[in-house]
Each structure stands twice: as structure tokens, then as C-alpha cells.
Amino acid sequence: MLDGLQGDKRQAYLSELAHSVSPGVDLFLKAILAGLLLGLAFRFDQRALLYAAALVAPSMAPLAGVALASVSGSLRLFFRLLAALILATIILSVVCALVGGLGVPLFALGDMPDTFAILHPADLLLLFGGAVLMCTSLARGRRVHPLASAAVAFEIFSPAGAVGLGLLRADPPLWQGALLTFGAHLAWAAVVCVATLIVLGFRPLAGQRRSFSMAVLLTATVAVLAVAAPAAYMFSYMPLYSGPASTSTLIIIPTPTQTPSPSATILPTSTSTTTPTPAHTSTPTITPTPTPIMAVIWGTEGLGAYMREGPSRDTTPLDYLEEGTLLEIIGEPEQVNGETWWNVRITYDSQVVEGWVMNGLIATVTPTPSATP
């Protein structure tokens, strides 16, 4: 279609597309609703609410519009759509944080927000596929496909909600990792949209040198951001979430030593009778008292660990333990799904909590066993 349009007709067509991707008030209203559902999903650890938030999320047409402005060289449209998209994201993040984080103890929050602080290949495939379909539907049908928009919104708004939750709860690993994931997804989606529009034949307006210069500048800016996002992820995020070192201290439960019981001693006594009567001395009984095996949260690089209800990642977190927290090992380890878990106990002022901590996150404070007679 673009190849057959010249001059004013081509400019009118691009203006029509720009109008179709320009947001209205519904962008911000849907951001509030999506933030509400996203916060509830994080609060109650419900993936169904997470998908519902993606379906009601604002249309990602402004993102396609940012790519359109980059290719056509419209600086004004670029910043107008980008500002609207960022404002909607901030609104969604704030609502998600308030709904999902206020009044919830730290240890009671599930692991769902943490999944959006890490880049996953499956998420990138969904993001790239949604961006391609979104721009293709815009170019051919002059509207953004709703399912493609929902896929892109899921990958961009979910990390944004995790950013707000991490800031509210003062959790640097969460909000920093989620912010890098959000930035990487946004930049890469914009690059895929720009590439898709270029393949479909979108170019700056012919004969307008300023449009061509702006198109080169904006496209280069998007490309630089797309390269900077993974670089920031690698240099800033990976050290925060690197797992425990493979040389973590193994937990060795010492066996209390016992002192062998002395055998009975027979002392003969002399009497006037012809038959001596031996006198037996009593044998003392020594009962060994095992020393409690103490351990501390260790090797988490300051992140701490969760004490869970059972020996599995799928069980409910009972408490959040900071690095250095003193624990008592109360049972033998268990192997579940190839992972070793330890049964531990922690005592507060007047409360005792028992649960399970994964091996590699704790190290023993080696006691000196003793036996008490």
C-alpha cells in the first residue's frame, strides 16, 4: 500500500495511522484497572489474576506508534506517545504496589514478583511474537490486534508492577531486577516494532531531509537503548541474583561422643565365716546430652532466604530470614525433586517457628559436643 502512495497521500496515510495509535483517557483508566488486578495477583499468588490483568491492560498501540514515529521521523509524535506510555506505566506500578504490598508481611508474599526480575527466553519469544503481530495488524488493518497487544502488555506491565512492589517493600534486589527486565522488554519490543515496519515498507517522507534525519536519529536511539538494556542487565542485575556458590559450606551434624560405662567391680571382703561374701559396687549410668546443632543463613549475598512450610519450593513461606539469622537444626535432611532441605527451628521472644530451608543457604556453627553424667 505504501509503495503506491506518493506525496500528500502517503503523508495522509501515515497521519491516519498516527491518529489510530494515539491514546485517550482510557489508557490511564485501564492502567488503574490492570494495576489493581496485578496487585491482587501478587498479593494472593494467583496466576489467573495475572492473565486477567494482561487482558484488561491498556492497548500497546502507543508502543507501535513510537516505532511508527521513529521510522517516519516524527519527533513530536515520538515523545508524545512515549510520555503517555511511561505515565500509564507509572500509574499501573503505583496501584499494583499499593494493592499488592500494603499490610502484607514480607514473608507472606509469594515468589511470583521475583519471576519478573529475571529474563526468561520464553518471555522474550512471547514479546517478540506479539510485537511483530501488533505492527503487522497496524500496517494492514490500521488497528492493533488485541491479543498481540495483551501479549506485549503482559511482558512490559508485569515487571513494572514488580518494580512498584519492590520499592514499596524496600527490596532492592526485586525492584532493581524488575526495572532492568522492564527496560529490556520495552526497548526490545520497540526495536522489533521498528524492524517490522521497515520490512513492511515504511520509510520517511520522500523529499523531506529533516524527516529522514529524524528517522535515522530516533531509530538509532531505539537501537542503542536495546543494546544498553541487556548490558545493564548483565553488569548490574546478575551479581544480585547469582545463586549460592558451588563451594557452599556443607552441613555436617556432629555425633555426640559417649564415655563408655565402667564395668562392675567386685571387692572381696574377709569375714569370720568360711564362705566369703563379695560386695558389688553400683554401676553409674551416663546419659549423653546432645548439643543442639546451630546454623546461620549464609551464602545468599545479603538476599536472605525463606523458611517454608515443607521441603519444597511450592510450599508456603513461613518466614523471611535475613543473612546471619541463627537457626537450630531439628531433624535429618530430606531430598525432594533433587534438592536437599533441612528441618530448622527459629525462636523469637515468645514464638517458635519450625520449617524447612534449602541446602546451600545455611551453614552450621560447629558446636563442641559434651556428655553430662
SETI-582702 format. One record per residue (C-alpha): x, y, z. Coordinates in nm, 2 decimals, decimal comma. Layout:
% SETI-582702
{r {X; Y; Z}}
...
% end
This chain:
% SETI-582702
{r {0,00; 0,00; 0,00}}
{r {0,28; 0,24; 0,09}}
{r {0,46; 0,17; -0,24}}
{r {0,16; 0,30; -0,43}}
{r {0,13; 0,62; -0,23}}
{r {0,32; 0,93; -0,31}}
{r {0,34; 1,28; -0,16}}
{r {0,03; 1,41; 0,02}}
{r {-0,14; 1,07; 0,00}}
{r {0,15; 0,90; 0,17}}
{r {0,16; 1,17; 0,44}}
{r {-0,22; 1,14; 0,49}}
{r {-0,19; 0,76; 0,53}}
{r {0,08; 0,80; 0,79}}
{r {-0,12; 1,06; 0,97}}
{r {-0,42; 0,83; 0,98}}
{r {-0,21; 0,56; 1,14}}
{r {-0,07; 0,80; 1,39}}
{r {-0,42; 0,90; 1,49}}
{r {-0,52; 0,54; 1,54}}
{r {-0,23; 0,48; 1,78}}
{r {-0,28; 0,80; 1,98}}
{r {-0,41; 0,72; 2,33}}
{r {-0,71; 0,87; 2,51}}
{r {-0,82; 0,88; 2,87}}
{r {-0,89; 0,50; 2,85}}
{r {-0,52; 0,44; 2,85}}
{r {-0,49; 0,56; 3,21}}
{r {-0,82; 0,42; 3,33}}
{r {-0,72; 0,07; 3,20}}
{r {-0,38; 0,12; 3,37}}
{r {-0,55; 0,16; 3,70}}
{r {-0,77; -0,15; 3,65}}
{r {-0,47; -0,36; 3,53}}
{r {-0,26; -0,24; 3,83}}
{r {-0,54; -0,34; 4,06}}
{r {-0,56; -0,70; 3,92}}
{r {-0,18; -0,72; 3,91}}
{r {-0,15; -0,62; 4,27}}
{r {-0,42; -0,88; 4,37}}
{r {-0,23; -1,15; 4,17}}
{r {0,09; -1,07; 4,36}}
{r {-0,08; -1,05; 4,69}}
{r {-0,26; -1,38; 4,67}}
{r {-0,02; -1,56; 4,43}}
{r {-0,28; -1,62; 4,17}}
{r {-0,17; -1,65; 3,80}}
{r {-0,53; -1,63; 3,68}}
{r {-0,55; -1,27; 3,80}}
{r {-0,21; -1,21; 3,63}}
{r {-0,35; -1,31; 3,29}}
{r {-0,67; -1,11; 3,36}}
{r {-0,45; -0,80; 3,42}}
{r {-0,29; -0,85; 3,08}}
{r {-0,62; -0,88; 2,91}}
{r {-0,76; -0,56; 3,06}}
{r {-0,43; -0,37; 3,03}}
{r {-0,41; -0,06; 2,82}}
{r {-0,36; -0,12; 2,45}}
{r {0,01; -0,12; 2,34}}
{r {-0,08; 0,08; 2,03}}
{r {0,13; 0,37; 2,17}}
{r {0,44; 0,14; 2,15}}
{r {0,36; 0,07; 1,79}}
{r {0,32; 0,44; 1,75}}
{r {0,66; 0,51; 1,89}}
{r {0,81; 0,27; 1,63}}
{r {0,60; 0,44; 1,36}}
{r {0,73; 0,78; 1,47}}
{r {1,09; 0,65; 1,46}}
{r {1,06; 0,52; 1,11}}
{r {0,87; 0,82; 0,97}}
{r {1,09; 1,07; 1,15}}
{r {0,82; 1,24; 1,36}}
{r {1,00; 1,37; 1,67}}
{r {0,68; 1,53; 1,82}}
{r {0,48; 1,21; 1,78}}
{r {0,76; 1,00; 1,93}}
{r {0,79; 1,19; 2,25}}
{r {0,41; 1,24; 2,29}}
{r {0,34; 0,87; 2,27}}
{r {0,64; 0,77; 2,47}}
{r {0,54; 1,01; 2,75}}
{r {0,18; 0,87; 2,75}}
{r {0,31; 0,51; 2,77}}
{r {0,55; 0,59; 3,06}}
{r {0,29; 0,78; 3,25}}
{r {0,04; 0,49; 3,22}}
{r {0,32; 0,25; 3,33}}
{r {0,39; 0,46; 3,64}}
{r {0,02; 0,47; 3,73}}
{r {-0,01; 0,09; 3,70}}
{r {0,31; 0,04; 3,90}}
{r {0,18; 0,26; 4,19}}
{r {-0,16; 0,10; 4,20}}
{r {-0,01; -0,25; 4,19}}
{r {0,23; -0,17; 4,48}}
{r {-0,05; -0,03; 4,70}}
{r {-0,29; -0,32; 4,64}}
{r {-0,03; -0,59; 4,65}}
{r {0,21; -0,47; 4,92}}
{r {0,03; -0,27; 5,19}}
{r {-0,04; -0,47; 5,51}}
{r {0,13; -0,79; 5,38}}
{r {0,42; -0,93; 5,59}}
{r {0,73; -0,97; 5,40}}
{r {0,75; -1,35; 5,45}}
{r {0,38; -1,39; 5,35}}
{r {0,44; -1,26; 4,99}}
{r {0,48; -1,54; 4,73}}
{r {0,76; -1,58; 4,48}}
{r {0,56; -1,45; 4,18}}
{r {0,70; -1,10; 4,17}}
{r {1,06; -1,24; 4,17}}
{r {0,99; -1,42; 3,84}}
{r {0,96; -1,09; 3,67}}
{r {1,30; -0,98; 3,80}}
{r {1,47; -1,23; 3,57}}
{r {1,49; -1,25; 3,19}}
{r {1,34; -1,57; 3,05}}
{r {1,37; -1,70; 2,69}}
{r {1,00; -1,79; 2,68}}
{r {0,90; -1,44; 2,78}}
{r {1,12; -1,29; 2,50}}
{r {0,96; -1,52; 2,24}}
{r {0,61; -1,41; 2,35}}
{r {0,73; -1,04; 2,35}}
{r {0,88; -1,06; 2,00}}
{r {0,59; -1,25; 1,85}}
{r {0,34; -1,01; 2,00}}
{r {0,53; -0,71; 1,87}}
{r {0,56; -0,85; 1,52}}
{r {0,18; -0,93; 1,50}}
{r {0,09; -0,60; 1,66}}
{r {0,27; -0,39; 1,40}}
{r {0,16; -0,61; 1,11}}
{r {-0,20; -0,57; 1,21}}
{r {-0,15; -0,20; 1,24}}
{r {0,00; -0,17; 0,89}}
{r {-0,25; -0,40; 0,72}}
{r {-0,57; -0,33; 0,91}}
{r {-0,50; 0,01; 1,07}}
{r {-0,56; -0,13; 1,42}}
{r {-0,36; -0,32; 1,67}}
{r {-0,46; -0,68; 1,72}}
{r {-0,59; -0,71; 2,08}}
{r {-0,43; -1,05; 2,16}}
{r {-0,09; -0,93; 2,03}}
{r {-0,13; -0,62; 2,24}}
{r {-0,22; -0,83; 2,55}}
{r {0,10; -1,04; 2,50}}
{r {0,32; -0,74; 2,48}}
{r {0,14; -0,57; 2,78}}
{r {0,19; -0,89; 2,99}}
{r {0,57; -0,88; 2,93}}
{r {0,60; -0,50; 2,99}}
{r {0,35; -0,42; 3,26}}
{r {0,41; -0,72; 3,48}}
{r {0,78; -0,62; 3,55}}
{r {0,66; -0,26; 3,60}}
{r {0,42; -0,38; 3,87}}
{r {0,70; -0,58; 4,04}}
{r {0,91; -0,26; 4,04}}
{r {0,65; -0,07; 4,24}}
{r {0,61; -0,36; 4,48}}
{r {0,98; -0,38; 4,54}}
{r {1,01; -0,01; 4,60}}
{r {0,72; -0,01; 4,85}}
{r {0,87; -0,30; 5,04}}
{r {1,23; -0,16; 5,03}}
{r {1,35; -0,47; 4,84}}
{r {1,64; -0,36; 4,62}}
{r {1,70; -0,70; 4,45}}
{r {1,34; -0,71; 4,35}}
{r {1,29; -0,36; 4,22}}
{r {1,63; -0,33; 4,05}}
{r {1,60; -0,66; 3,87}}
{r {1,24; -0,59; 3,77}}
{r {1,33; -0,24; 3,65}}
{r {1,61; -0,39; 3,43}}
{r {1,36; -0,65; 3,29}}
{r {1,11; -0,38; 3,22}}
{r {1,36; -0,17; 3,04}}
{r {1,49; -0,46; 2,84}}
{r {1,14; -0,57; 2,73}}
{r {1,03; -0,22; 2,64}}
{r {1,35; -0,15; 2,43}}
{r {1,35; -0,48; 2,26}}
{r {0,98; -0,46; 2,18}}
{r {1,04; -0,11; 2,02}}
{r {1,32; -0,25; 1,81}}
{r {1,12; -0,54; 1,69}}
{r {0,83; -0,30; 1,60}}
{r {1,07; -0,07; 1,41}}
{r {1,22; -0,36; 1,22}}
{r {0,87; -0,50; 1,13}}
{r {0,76; -0,16; 1,00}}
{r {1,07; -0,12; 0,79}}
{r {1,02; -0,47; 0,64}}
{r {0,66; -0,38; 0,56}}
{r {0,78; -0,08; 0,36}}
{r {0,76; 0,22; 0,60}}
{r {1,01; 0,49; 0,52}}
{r {1,05; 0,87; 0,60}}
{r {0,86; 1,10; 0,37}}
{r {1,04; 1,14; 0,04}}
{r {1,19; 1,48; -0,03}}
{r {1,20; 1,58; 0,33}}
{r {1,55; 1,58; 0,46}}
{r {1,45; 1,67; 0,81}}
{r {1,22; 1,37; 0,83}}
{r {1,50; 1,14; 0,71}}
{r {1,74; 1,28; 0,97}}
{r {1,49; 1,25; 1,25}}
{r {1,41; 0,89; 1,14}}
{r {1,78; 0,80; 1,15}}
{r {1,83; 0,96; 1,49}}
{r {1,52; 0,81; 1,65}}
{r {1,58; 0,46; 1,51}}
{r {1,94; 0,48; 1,63}}
{r {1,82; 0,59; 1,97}}
{r {1,59; 0,29; 2,00}}
{r {1,87; 0,06; 1,88}}
{r {2,11; 0,20; 2,14}}
{r {1,86; 0,15; 2,42}}
{r {1,80; -0,21; 2,31}}
{r {2,17; -0,28; 2,33}}
{r {2,21; -0,09; 2,66}}
{r {1,93; -0,28; 2,83}}
{r {2,09; -0,63; 2,82}}
{r {2,43; -0,47; 2,91}}
{r {2,28; -0,31; 3,22}}
{r {2,11; -0,64; 3,30}}
{r {2,44; -0,83; 3,28}}
{r {2,66; -0,59; 3,47}}
{r {2,41; -0,47; 3,74}}
{r {2,15; -0,75; 3,78}}
{r {2,33; -1,08; 3,76}}
{r {2,55; -1,02; 4,06}}
{r {2,24; -0,96; 4,27}}
{r {2,07; -1,28; 4,18}}
{r {2,37; -1,52; 4,14}}
{r {2,29; -1,83; 4,34}}
{r {2,50; -1,96; 4,63}}
{r {2,85; -2,05; 4,53}}
{r {2,91; -2,42; 4,45}}
{r {3,16; -2,42; 4,73}}
{r {2,90; -2,35; 5,00}}
{r {2,97; -2,50; 5,34}}
{r {2,81; -2,84; 5,37}}
{r {2,62; -2,91; 5,69}}
{r {2,77; -3,19; 5,89}}
{r {2,58; -3,29; 6,20}}
{r {2,83; -3,40; 6,47}}
{r {2,75; -3,71; 6,67}}
{r {2,79; -3,66; 7,04}}
{r {3,06; -3,87; 7,19}}
{r {2,98; -4,10; 7,48}}
{r {3,21; -4,22; 7,76}}
{r {3,20; -4,60; 7,79}}
{r {3,03; -4,71; 8,11}}
{r {3,27; -4,88; 8,35}}
{r {3,22; -5,24; 8,43}}
{r {3,11; -5,36; 8,77}}
{r {3,39; -5,40; 9,02}}
{r {3,38; -5,69; 9,27}}
{r {3,56; -5,62; 9,60}}
{r {3,61; -5,93; 9,82}}
{r {3,58; -5,88; 10,20}}
{r {3,72; -6,10; 10,48}}
{r {3,48; -6,24; 10,74}}
{r {3,50; -6,49; 11,02}}
{r {3,28; -6,73; 10,83}}
{r {3,42; -6,98; 10,59}}
{r {3,23; -6,85; 10,29}}
{r {3,34; -6,50; 10,17}}
{r {3,05; -6,28; 10,05}}
{r {3,15; -6,05; 9,77}}
{r {3,02; -5,69; 9,77}}
{r {2,92; -5,53; 9,44}}
{r {2,96; -5,16; 9,37}}
{r {2,69; -4,99; 9,17}}
{r {2,74; -4,91; 8,81}}
{r {2,69; -4,53; 8,73}}
{r {2,47; -4,46; 8,43}}
{r {2,59; -4,18; 8,20}}
{r {2,33; -4,02; 7,98}}
{r {2,48; -3,81; 7,70}}
{r {2,31; -3,48; 7,63}}
{r {2,33; -3,39; 7,26}}
{r {2,44; -3,04; 7,19}}
{r {2,18; -2,85; 6,97}}
{r {2,31; -2,81; 6,61}}
{r {2,31; -2,44; 6,54}}
{r {2,33; -2,29; 6,19}}
{r {2,30; -1,95; 6,03}}
{r {2,16; -1,82; 5,70}}
{r {2,47; -1,79; 5,48}}
{r {2,59; -1,76; 5,12}}
{r {2,29; -1,56; 4,99}}
{r {2,50; -1,24; 4,93}}
{r {2,27; -1,04; 5,15}}
{r {1,94; -1,16; 5,00}}
{r {1,84; -1,38; 5,28}}
{r {1,62; -1,69; 5,25}}
{r {1,26; -1,81; 5,31}}
{r {1,17; -2,07; 5,57}}
{r {0,90; -2,28; 5,41}}
{r {0,62; -2,50; 5,54}}
{r {0,76; -2,81; 5,38}}
{r {1,07; -2,93; 5,19}}
{r {0,97; -2,79; 4,86}}
{r {0,97; -2,46; 4,67}}
{r {0,60; -2,50; 4,61}}
{r {0,51; -2,48; 4,98}}
{r {0,40; -2,17; 5,17}}
{r {0,68; -1,94; 5,30}}
{r {0,65; -1,91; 5,68}}
{r {0,91; -1,65; 5,75}}
{r {1,18; -1,44; 5,58}}
{r {1,52; -1,49; 5,73}}
{r {1,80; -1,23; 5,68}}
{r {2,15; -1,34; 5,62}}
{r {2,32; -1,42; 5,96}}
{r {1,99; -1,53; 6,13}}
{r {2,07; -1,80; 6,38}}
{r {1,87; -2,13; 6,34}}
{r {1,86; -2,47; 6,52}}
{r {1,86; -2,79; 6,31}}
{r {1,60; -3,02; 6,45}}
{r {1,58; -3,31; 6,20}}
{r {1,75; -3,51; 5,93}}
{r {1,77; -3,36; 5,57}}
{r {1,52; -3,46; 5,31}}
{r {1,57; -3,49; 4,93}}
{r {1,28; -3,35; 4,72}}
{r {1,30; -3,31; 4,34}}
{r {1,68; -3,33; 4,35}}
{r {1,71; -3,07; 4,63}}
{r {1,82; -3,11; 4,99}}
{r {1,61; -2,94; 5,26}}
{r {1,68; -2,91; 5,63}}
{r {1,43; -2,90; 5,91}}
{r {1,51; -2,60; 6,13}}
{r {1,36; -2,40; 6,41}}
{r {1,39; -2,03; 6,50}}
{r {1,29; -1,88; 6,83}}
{r {1,17; -1,52; 6,87}}
{r {1,08; -1,36; 7,20}}
{r {0,78; -1,59; 7,28}}
{r {0,73; -1,76; 6,95}}
{r {0,88; -2,07; 6,80}}
{r {0,86; -2,13; 6,42}}
{r {0,96; -2,46; 6,26}}
{r {1,01; -2,51; 5,89}}
{r {1,24; -2,60; 5,61}}
{r {1,53; -2,42; 5,45}}
{r {1,71; -2,53; 5,13}}
{r {2,06; -2,67; 5,15}}
{r {2,33; -2,42; 5,04}}
{r {2,16; -2,13; 5,21}}
{r {2,27; -2,22; 5,56}}
{r {2,60; -2,31; 5,73}}
{r {2,65; -2,47; 6,07}}
{r {2,81; -2,31; 6,37}}
{r {3,01; -2,61; 6,47}}
{r {2,94; -2,69; 6,84}}
{r {3,16; -2,88; 7,09}}
{r {2,97; -3,19; 7,19}}
{r {2,97; -3,29; 7,56}}
{r {2,83; -3,57; 7,77}}
{r {2,67; -3,50; 8,11}}
{r {2,66; -3,79; 8,36}}
% end
